Amino acid sequence: MRNFDASCDQVHALCNSKEIAQALELTRQLASQPSTVSDFVKLGYCQSRLGLFNEAESSLNIALRHLPGTHHSAFVVGNELVAVKYSLGKVEEGVALEKQLYGRQHFRLPAPDPANVPEEINLRIREKLLEDGQSVAGKSVFVMPIGGIGDTLQQYRHIEHLIAEGASAVFINPREATRELILNSRLPVNVAHATIGDLARHDFVALGNILALRYRNTPSQGGYLKPIKPHSGATQLPAVSGKRKIGLVWRSTNATWPNCRLEPFRSTELGTLKPLLVNDDVQFYSLQFGGYTPAEQAILSRHRILDLSPVIHSCADLAAIMVQLDKVISICSAPAHLAGALDVPVWTMLSRIADWRWGTTGQTATSLYPSMRLIRQTELDNWEPVIAEMASRLERGEH
């Protein structure tokens, strides 16, 4: 491996261990050294991960100019450049590039190994893609979310917009973890598969991220995923006299970068939440997926935090619990999106390098979810002011 490649790997290793100053210094040293397209790609990812968005835009632009538009790498690099442009506030440039990447000329279904996706599927989707200027009035639309579960929950809010625009029917193929949640909500959807034959029966395929651009100036109502009827087998939380009931999510189960571009900075340690946990007027519940470390187990026990993870196996299970809570406090992850989509009050803790969809620095509310408040870092990986602000708000009884 060349020294440049090894140095880029070292930057990511430093990020993974949250040695931010060293990662920044090494990235700045690398900025004068790229000589190949691959170098500019790797440098751009290092810069983007550390919030050096102006520098990342320059590096990724150079790389993209030298990659064939139909090459899978161009699609991957282009997506990173889209996120960078949005993070810089260059919304129109980001929108134009995202629509190009997900348009009929270049689109390929995102997959860990694109070679395993039959080309016939890509061709069928391309010919059916809903694009700018096309009306859905009287048309059957198959909605295909792009991204993880949080993205999916957010993008499904546009199903109601399609119906309001006149779509005759909207179809989805929900992930198993979200199926019961979606079908027990007010969303006017039908279930279908995404086989070549099924797609052929619909007038349009609407990609979730492009729907978000289509309706970005259309107001949304909260609570679109509220359960219509009680979830079968739902866990009922015991009454807690005089105490508020608050659910907690402090780290992602989405592993680390590159599986998620925001890791590990969007997650925190349970121990950092101590200024919240000492509030005797609150009963806290862990909504955390996955197992716990010994340190986490000790904190759960010390602060009498009730662990609900054993009864959470799907989004419907989690939703049935959330609607019983007074509030959810979460990092930027799927549970935060779910709470917002249920119209449950939620405080979302955001890293200094946060997803662009949460708006600009200093923005404390989001048009995505009326029930959500955003509480942001001012310094990367320094959660203390965020936790202190939330602790103060809890003391004052704020919603």
N, C-alpha and C positions, 0 to 999 in steps of 0.2 A: 504493500500500500504506500502511495506517495505521502510525503510529509503533509501536504495540504489536506488530503483525505483524513489522515490521522489526526491532524489538528482540529478539523471539523468534528470528528468523533469525540475529541476531548472536550470541545465546547459543550456538546450535548451531555457528556458525562458530568461536567461541572454544573450544568443546569439541573440535571437529575438529582444531584446532591445539594442543590440550592447554594452553590458557591458563585454567587451572581457577579461580584466584582471581578473575580478571575475570568469568568466566562466573557464578560464584557471586554476586558482587556485583550484577551486572546482573539476575540472576534474583530476588534479594531485593528489588530496586527495583521489579520488575514485579509483585510480589505484591500491591501495593495498587492496581493499575491495571485489572484485568480488568473488563469490563462486559457482555460477550456470552458466549454458550455457547462460541463458537469461541475466545474469549480464554481461558476456563478450561481448554479442552482443550489449547491450545498451552502455557499456563503449566504445566499438569500434566505435560506431556511434558518440559519443561525441568527441572522439579524432580525428576522421576523419574530422568532421565538423570544428574543430578549427585548422586543418592543422598539427596535431601531428601524422603524417603518420607512422612513425616507431612504435610508441606505438599502433596505430590503427591496423597495420598489425599483431602485436603479439596477440592482443585481439581477432581479427576476426579469425585468424588462430586457436586459441584454441576453439572458438565457432564452427567453421566449422568442426573440427575433431570429434565433438560429435553430429553432426546433420546428420540424414540419407540423403543420396544423393538425394533421390526422394522426400524429404520433401520440401514444398514450402519455408519454412524459410531458408533452405540451398541455394535455388536459390537466395533469396533476399540478404542474408548475403554474398554469393559468389559474387554477382554483386558489392556490396560495396567494397569487398576485391580486386576485379579487378581494380576499380578506384583508390584504395590506392596504389596498386602495380605500376600502370602506373604513379601515382603522384611521386612515389619514383624513377622512372626511370627504374624499373624492367620490361621492356617491354616484354621480352620473357616469363617471368612467368605470366604476365597479359594476354598475348595472349593465352597461353596454358590453363589457367583457364577459360577465356571467351569462348573459343572453346568447352571446356568440358561442361560448363553450357548450351550452346546453341546447343549442339550436339544431336544426335538421342536418346541417352540413357536417358537424363534427361530433355530435353526441355519441357516447358509448356508455352503456350502463356501468356505473361505478361498481367495482368488485375487487377483492384482494388480488385475484389473478384474472385480469381481463381476457386472457386467452381461453379461459374456461367458459366464457359467456358465448353461446351460439350467435354467430353473426346475424342469423335470421331474426333473432330477438331484437338486436340493435336496429336492424332495418325496419322491422315492424313498428318499433317505438318511434323511430325518426319520421316515418311517413304519417304517423298519427299525432305528432307533437302539437300541442296548442301553442300558438305563437301570437305575437302582438298583432292587434287588428282583427283577429278572428273572433267572431261572436259564438257564444255557446248556447244561444237561444234555441230551444227545441232539440238540443244535442245531448247524447249520452257521453259522459266524461269519466274516464278511469283515472283516479288520482294516485300517483306514485311518489311517495315521500322520498326525499334525498337526505341522508345523514343518519344519525343515531335515534334512539327513542325520544330524547328531548326534542330534537328537530321534528320528528314525526308528530308529536303532540302539538307542537307549535303550528306546523304547516296544516294540520287538519282543521284549524280555525277557518280556513278559507273555503271549506266545503259550503258553508252557509252563503258565502259571497257568490259562489258558482250558481247556487239555486236562485239567489236574488237576481242574478243576471239572466236567468231564464233557462238554465240547464234542465233538461227533462228528467235526468237521473244521474246520480253520482255513484260510482262504484270504487271500492277499495279492496285490497287484499291485506288485512291487518296482520301484523306479527302476532304470534300466539300470546305473547306477554301483554299485548294491548287489546286483544280481540273482545273480551267481555266488557272492558271499559268502554270501548268505542260503541259497541252495539247496545249498551245500556245508557247511552247519552242521548241528547236531543239532536245530534247530528243526523241529517236526513241522508243516510248512506245505505247502499246495498253491498253485499259481499260477493266478490268474484275472484277468480284466479288470474294470474298474470301469464298464462301460457300464450303461445302464438295464436291459437284459435280463439281464446277469450279476448285478447286485445283486438283481434280483427272485428269483433262484434260491436266495438265502441267507436263513436265518431272521433273522439280525441283522447290522447293521453296527456294529462297535465302533471308536470313535475312540480313537487311541493315547493322547492326553492324559487322556481319561476312564478308560481302562483303568489308567493310572498312579494315578488316584485310587481306583479300585475295589480295587486290590491294594496300596495304599500301606503297609499294615501286614502284608503277606505277604512273608516273606523270599525273596530270590532267590539263586540260585547263580551264581557267575561262570563265564565260559568258554562261554556259550551260543552264541557265534558262532565257536568254534574250528573250523577246517577239518577235515572228515572225511577227505578225501583230498588229496594234494598238488595245489596250484594249477598248472594247465597253463602252462608257460612262466615259472614263478616264478623270480625272480632269486635266486641263491644267493650269500650273502655269504661272502667269503673268510675263512678262519680267521685270527684275530688272536691270536698267542701272548701269553698273560699279560695281555690287556687286556679290559675289559668293553666290550660293544657297546651304545651308547646312541643312540637316535633323537631328533631335535630338531624341534619345530614351535614357532615363535616369533611368528608373525603369522597373521591370518586372511586368507583370500582372498575373504571375504564382503563386500568393499567397506567402506563406512562407514555410519553411521547416516544415514537411517532403515531401511536394509536389515537391519541388526541393531542392536537397542537397546543392546548392550553395547560397540559400537565408538565410538571407537578405543581405549578404555581396556583392553580385554582383550588387545590385542596389544602386543608390545614390539619393540625393535630387536635384531638379532643381536649387535650390539656390546655390549649390556648383559650378555650371557651370558659375557663374557670370563673372569670368575673360574672358570667351569666349564671353559671350553675349554682352559685352560692345564694341566689335569690330564693328565699323561703316561700314566696308567694306564687311560685310556679312549680308545677309538676312536669318534668321533662320526660320525653319519650325518644328513644333511639329508633330512627327509621332507616338506619344504615344497612345497606346490603352487604353480604359477605361476613366473614368471621372478624373477630376482634383480636388485637394484640393483648398480651398480658397487662400492659400499661392501661389500655382502654378498659379492659375488664375491671381493673382496680378503680378507675374513675367512675365507671357506671355504678359500681357498688357503693363507693364513698358518697356519691351525690344522689343516691336512690333514683337513678335514671332507669325507667322501665324499658327493657329491651323488647321491641316488637318484631325484630327481624325474623324470628322463627315462624311467624304467621303471615309474612309477606312473601308471596310466591308469584305475584302478578301485579300489574298496574291497577287492576280492579281491587285487589286486596289493599294496596296502599291507599287508593282513593277512598275506600270505605273507612279507613282510619283517619285520613286527613280531614274529612268532612265533620269529624267529631272534635277536632282540635280548634283551639282559639287562634293558633298561629303556627306556621312552619318557619324555621330558620334553616337555610340551606346554602351551600355553595352553588355555583353555576353548574347544575347537573339536571338530569331528567326529573328528579323529585321537585325541583323548583318550578319547572315548566308545568308539571302536573298540578301542583298547588295553584298556580296561576290560572290554569285551564278550568279548575274546579271553582274558582273565585274564592278560594280560601286565603286569608291574609298571609302573606309570605314576605320575609325579609331575605333578600338574596345578597350574599357576600361576594363581592367581585374583586378579583385580583387587579393589580395595577395594569396588567396586560389582559384585558377582558375581551370576550367576544364582541365584535363590532355591533351586533344586533341590540346590545344594551344601551346604545347611544354614546354620546360624547362624555368626556370627563366632567364630573360634576352633576350629571343628570341623575336624579334620584327617583324618577318615575319612568315607566315605559308604557307605550301605547299597546304593547303586546298583551299585557295583563293589568287591568285596572286595580287588582287587589295586591299588586307587588310593589314593594319599596326596595330600591337599590342602595346598598351601602358599600362604598368603594374604598379600596386601598389608595393611599397617596404615594406609597413607597413599595416597590415590588417585594413581596414575601414578608411584609411587616403587617401582621394582622392585629396588633395590639390596639391601634386607634379604632379599627372597625369594631372590635369586641367591646371596647370601652364605650363607644357610642351606643351600641345595642344595649349594653347593660344599663346605661343611663336612661335610655328610652323605656326599658322594662320597668325601672324603678319609678318612672313618672306615669306608668300605665298607658303609654302610647300604643296605638295600633299601627 
